[in-house]
């Protein structure tokens, strides 16, 4: 499966060079999605020497595969935050994302960005008891905060809520508009950061074999490769398939928490939908994002030289702007009114039982099960892969359309979990932490920073 989204198919972004020498910067941003580019946009006139590094092309990963709902109605997350952390933090989360929504509108108007921005109504509903209770709690919260809530407007849902003045847009057209303003930022594509260390008060990065020194580094990738202190036990990588379907729509956005069915209006004749996939021919592209087990994304300062922003739980359009504004304020002013809410170092995981179980299951598959249940027989159809045991060792094997056989190491370079083949996407996936490799073992997305070793 060629994972090209509608957004990538309908616009061409400017091209940028690879890094070709050792460099020194005040600030380095790692990650060329909407978070990294938004921060670069804010720092453009800061008088700081700033660089942005992207391992592939700008907007080619999570940003390029989103459904691009610009909304602060993030499922039932307000009820989750309220139950775990209390009313004040839930309200703070709302205020930060509401401000981000208004910020996006202001940037579009100020920079005159043509990005198909349209305001609409966003709905979220549920038909199961657990999610219905969350939505009931969330409705009461929003009413107490003075919002007009549109109740029970969705069919086939036990309960639902809607908010006016939400929006949709073309994320890569928006990204292109931001890039046009980043005239004082050094931007590099196809420049993969493969290592980092602290030395003499600086962060030293290895990028394509070159040495880059920075006073401050901001990690704004879906799964930062430098995570320490067990951070990979605080996030689940989730993958969803998007269907591009012809059909009329009233222009509103819908999310059903019980079925994971999500849709948004695209144009006069088309709708984008996310749902559980059985028919391979229906799949248009896949998207991947991180889910924070503590319920709140990790955004802020890790130490005196490093910042991080990840685990947006599929709501990256507003949270990317929350992150870029928060980290900009910390870099320039050394303070932000939302720093304590998103600070990466804390977390309450007592209400995350189901997610914890899923995380344990994912790691069990990668660390144990995939090592034990490997096949001893090499029986493959065309364009199929599997992990086999041959002469006492494991091999990842793929047969292409011409019936050629390719052999790889099955161990993900990140933490040595055993990969498994995904026939829907024609990729090798790491079940532990979400690294993806194409059918020939080439790295598609991290946290791994190397290809699967080919034999």
HUGIDA-V579219 format. One line per field, one symbol per residue. ss: DSSP state (H for helix, E for strand, L for the rest). psi: psi as a letter, one per 20 degrees, with the letter a starting at -180 (. if undefined). Layout:
BEGIN
ss->???
psi->???
END
This chain:
BEGIN
ss->LLLLLHHHHLLLLLLLLLLLLLEEEEEEEELLLHHHHHHHHHHLLLLLLEEEELLLLLLLLLHHHLLLEELLLLLLHHHHHHHHHLHHHHHHHHHHHHHHHHHHHHHHHHLLLLLLLEEEEEEEEELLHHHHHHHHHHHHHHHHLLLLLEELLLLLLLEEEEEEEEEELLHHHHHHHHHLLLLLEEEELLLLEEEEEEELLEEEEEELLEEEEEEEEEELLLLLLLLLLLHHHLEEEEEEEEEEEELLLLLLEEEELLLLEEEEELLLLEEEEELLLLLHHHLLEEEEEEEELLLLLEEEELLLLEEEEELLLLLHHHHHHHHHHHHHHHHHHLLLLLHHHHLLLLLLLLLLHHHHHHHHHHHHHHHHHHHHLLELLLLLLLLEEEEEEELLEEEEEEELLLLLEEEELLELLLLLLELEEELLLLEEELLLLLLEEELLLLEEELLLLLLLLEL
psi->pomprgghhjqpqqqqrqqjrqrpqgpppookahgghgggghihkijqopqppphcqpjidghijrilonqjnmckhhhggghgirhhhghggggghghgghggggggggjlpokkppqappqprqiqgghhhghgghghghhhjjqopoqlipqjphqqqqprlarqrohhhgghhghhilijpopprlnpoiqqqppljrpoqookiqpppqhqpoolrhnpijprkkhijjqppqpqpppopqqqqjirqppohhijpqqqqgbhiqqpqprpphohihpgrqqprppphihpqopbphahiqrqormikjlighhhhgghgghghgggikqqijghgipiirqojhjkgghgghgggghgghhfgihhkqqipmoqrqlqqrprppljqqqppppahjkqppprpjopifkkqprqpohgilrpqohgjjqpqrhjjppgqaiqjqrppp.
END
